[in-house]
Amino acid sequence: TLPDGLAFNVEEEALLTAARISSPAATAVTGIGTDLDVRGAGARFRSRFGLDDRPYLLCVGRIEAAKGSDALLAYFDAFQRRHDGTLRLILLGEPMTKIPDREDIVVTGYVDADVRRDALDGALASVHPSYFESFSMTLIEAWAQRRPAIVNRRCNVLAGQAARSGGALAYDGFPEFEAAVELLLEDGALGSRLGAAGRAYVEARYSWQDVLKRYEAFLDVVRERFARSA
């Protein structure tokens, strides 16, 4: 209740705050800037990790229960048992929980930005299973590279970003997760449309130029409000 201004990453943060506190502060959804001039080489990533031409889902970030990793592993296992097993799951990050030792799950550990971009470039989809996100930079990075996403509908931020962008399929539970993966495997054009929509959304909202303009406008409002109250 004390700040003169409150800046938020996404609309859901602003709604959550408004529902919990009463504050006279100026507010704005400013977002976070991202680099739009990015490119990866999916073939290079496939070669490095021995993936051949198999389709793979990519999950970037900490591998732990709080990030939804346990549920993702369970869903992936169920999917593989119900299908032909050609799909692969790539976990791009440091494991904080036990990962099954199996051929169709690849854990890369920490990698640099170039490898992350290569991984995104070749992915069937970027998967975001977390229940708790305040923005999800990895989702924005996937869209910047025109990759479709599959997001956990139970996370308000992820569901909101998916709905606003048109760049992701949202799921709640295994049946919807399975359906989303099946759609992307069966319809390459769908993945391209989702990726293009995500890219357009990022270009419109999260270029550094636009984000900085929103911050400048927000700071002007805060300054003016402070001056009037002094």
C-alpha positions in Angstrom: 0.0 0.0 0.0 3.0 2.4 0.3 4.5 2.7 -3.3 3.6 5.6 -5.5 3.6 3.3 -8.5 3.3 -0.4 -9.1 4.5 -1.9 -12.4 3.5 -5.4 -13.4 4.9 -8.0 -15.9 1.5 -9.3 -17.0 -2.2 -8.5 -16.5 -2.7 -11.4 -14.1 -0.2 -9.9 -11.7 -2.1 -6.6 -11.7 -5.4 -8.4 -11.1 -4.0 -10.5 -8.3 -2.6 -7.4 -6.5 -5.8 -5.4 -7.0 -7.8 -8.3 -5.4 -5.6 -8.4 -2.4 -4.7 -4.8 -1.5 -6.2 -1.4 -1.8 -3.6 1.1 -2.9 -3.7 4.6 -4.4 -0.6 3.8 -6.4 -0.4 4.4 -10.1 -0.3 1.1 -12.0 0.9 -0.1 -15.4 1.5 -3.4 -17.1 4.9 -2.8 -18.5 6.2 -6.3 -19.4 9.7 -7.4 -19.9 11.8 -6.8 -23.0 13.3 -9.6 -25.1 15.7 -9.9 -28.0 13.8 -10.3 -31.2 16.8 -10.8 -33.4 17.4 -14.4 -32.5 18.0 -17.6 -34.5 18.9 -21.2 -33.7 20.0 -24.3 -35.5 17.8 -27.2 -34.7 19.9 -29.6 -36.7 22.9 -28.7 -34.7 21.1 -29.5 -31.4 19.7 -32.8 -32.8 23.2 -33.8 -33.8 24.7 -32.9 -30.4 22.2 -34.9 -28.4 21.7 -37.8 -30.9 18.1 -37.1 -31.7 18.1 -38.0 -35.4 14.8 -36.8 -36.9 12.6 -37.7 -33.9 10.1 -35.0 -32.8 10.7 -33.7 -29.3 9.1 -31.6 -26.7 11.3 -29.0 -25.0 11.0 -27.9 -21.4 13.4 -25.1 -20.4 14.2 -24.2 -16.7 14.6 -25.8 -13.3 13.4 -29.4 -13.2 11.5 -29.7 -10.0 8.0 -30.4 -8.6 7.2 -26.7 -8.0 7.7 -26.1 -11.7 5.4 -28.9 -12.7 8.2 -31.2 -13.8 6.8 -34.3 -11.9 3.4 -33.9 -13.6 5.1 -33.4 -17.0 7.2 -36.6 -16.6 4.1 -38.6 -15.6 2.1 -37.2 -18.6 5.0 -37.9 -21.0 5.3 -41.5 -19.7 1.5 -42.0 -20.2 1.7 -40.5 -23.7 4.5 -42.8 -24.7 2.7 -45.9 -23.5 -0.3 -45.0 -25.6 1.6 -44.1 -28.7 4.5 -45.4 -30.8 7.3 -44.1 -28.6 9.1 -42.0 -31.2 8.5 -38.7 -29.3 11.3 -37.4 -27.1 11.3 -35.1 -24.1 14.2 -32.7 -23.7 14.7 -31.2 -20.2 17.0 -28.2 -20.7 18.1 -27.3 -17.2 19.5 -28.6 -13.9 17.5 -31.5 -12.3 16.3 -30.7 -8.8 14.3 -34.0 -8.7 14.9 -37.6 -9.7 14.6 -38.1 -13.5 13.9 -41.6 -14.9 16.8 -43.1 -16.7 15.4 -43.8 -20.1 16.3 -43.3 -23.7 13.4 -41.1 -24.6 14.1 -38.4 -21.9 17.2 -36.3 -22.4 18.5 -34.0 -19.6 21.0 -31.5 -20.8 22.0 -29.8 -17.6 23.0 -26.2 -17.8 23.6 -24.9 -21.3 24.4 -21.5 -22.8 22.1 -19.2 -24.7 23.2 -20.5 -28.1 22.3 -24.1 -27.2 19.0 -23.0 -25.8 18.2 -21.3 -29.1 19.2 -24.3 -31.1 17.0 -26.5 -28.9 14.0 -24.2 -29.4 14.5 -24.1 -33.1 14.2 -27.8 -33.5 11.4 -28.5 -31.0 7.9 -29.7 -31.9 6.8 -27.4 -29.1 8.0 -25.6 -26.0 6.2 -27.1 -22.9 5.5 -25.0 -19.8 4.1 -27.2 -17.0 4.5 -24.8 -14.1 1.6 -24.0 -11.8 3.2 -20.7 -10.6 4.6 -18.2 -13.0 4.8 -14.4 -12.9 5.8 -14.0 -16.5 7.7 -17.0 -18.0 10.6 -15.6 -20.0 11.1 -19.0 -21.6 7.7 -18.8 -23.1 8.4 -15.4 -24.7 11.8 -16.7 -26.0 10.0 -19.6 -27.6 7.6 -17.3 -29.4 10.4 -15.0 -30.4 11.7 -18.0 -32.4 8.3 -18.8 -33.8 7.8 -22.0 -31.9 4.4 -23.1 -30.7 3.9 -23.7 -27.0 1.9 -26.1 -24.7 1.1 -24.5 -21.4 -0.5 -25.5 -18.1 -4.0 -24.0 -18.0 -4.0 -24.1 -14.2 -1.4 -21.3 -14.2 -3.3 -18.0 -14.7 -0.3 -16.2 -16.2 0.4 -19.0 -18.7 -3.3 -19.4 -19.6 -3.6 -15.6 -20.0 -0.6 -15.3 -22.3 -1.8 -18.2 -24.4 -5.3 -16.7 -24.8 -4.0 -13.2 -25.6 -1.4 -14.4 -28.1 -3.0 -17.3 -29.8 0.4 -18.9 -29.8 -0.1 -21.9 -27.4 -2.4 -24.8 -26.7 -3.4 -24.9 -23.0 -4.1 -28.1 -21.1 -5.6 -29.1 -17.7 -4.8 -32.8 -17.0 -3.5 -35.6 -19.1 -6.3 -35.9 -21.7 -5.9 -32.3 -22.8 -2.1 -32.6 -22.8 -2.3 -35.7 -24.9 -4.7 -34.0 -27.3 -2.4 -31.0 -27.7 0.7 -33.1 -28.5 -1.3 -35.3 -30.9 -2.6 -32.2 -32.8 0.9 -30.8 -33.2 2.3 -34.2 -34.3 -0.5 -34.6 -36.9 -0.7 -31.0 -38.2 2.6 -29.3 -38.9 0.7 -26.2 -40.2 -1.0 -25.8 -36.8 2.4 -25.5 -35.2 3.5 -22.9 -37.8 0.3 -20.9 -37.2 0.8 -20.9 -33.4 4.4 -20.0 -33.7 3.6 -17.1 -36.1 0.9 -15.8 -33.7 3.3 -16.0 -30.8 6.0 -14.1 -32.7 3.5 -11.4 -33.7 2.4 -11.1 -30.0 6.0 -10.7 -28.8 6.8 -8.2 -31.5 3.8 -6.1 -30.5 4.3 -6.2 -26.7 7.9 -7.2 -25.7 10.4 -5.5 -27.9 12.8 -3.5 -25.7 11.8 -0.2 -27.5 8.1 -0.7 -26.6 8.8 -1.8 -23.0 11.0 1.2 -22.4 8.4 3.5 -23.7 5.8 2.0 -21.4 8.2 2.4 -18.4 8.9 6.1 -19.3 5.2 6.8 -19.6 4.6 5.1 -16.3 7.4 6.9 -14.5 6.0 10.2 -15.8 2.6 9.4 -14.2 4.2 8.5 -10.9 6.3 11.7 -10.9 3.3 13.8 -11.6 1.2 12.1 -8.9 4.0 12.5 -6.4 4.4 16.2 -7.3 0.7 16.9 -6.8 0.6 15.2 -3.4 3.8 16.9 -2.1 
